């Protein structure tokens, strides 16, 4: 088997999962921000 193909494939999978995780975190942060804005000071 060609190791470079395996390495590239693994890196792509890691990047995609990182992107997904970061998007989830960003969405959560936006929700928290909206909740904080609604609270009266």
N, C-alpha and C positions, 0 to 999 in steps of 0.2 A: 504493500500500500504506500501511497505517496504521503509523506508526513506533512509537507507544506499545505496540502489540501485540507488535511485534518486540522492543522493549526489555524488556518484561515477560517474554516468553518466554526471552530470553537470560539475564535475572537468575535466573529459576527454574532453568534448566539449570545455571548456575554454582553456585547454592545446593545443588542436588542432588548435584553432583559434589563439592563441598566436604564435604558430609555423609558421602558415601561414603568419601572419603579420610580424614576424621577417624575414622570407624568402623574402618577398616583399621588406622590408627595405634594406636587404643585397644586393638584386639585384639592387636597385636604387643606393646604395652607390658605387657598382662596376661600374655602368654606369657613375656616376659622376667622379669617379677616372679616367676612360678611357678618358673622355672628357678633364679633367684637364691635363692629360699627353700629349694630342695632341696639346694643346696650346703652341706656342713658348714662351720661356721666354724672 
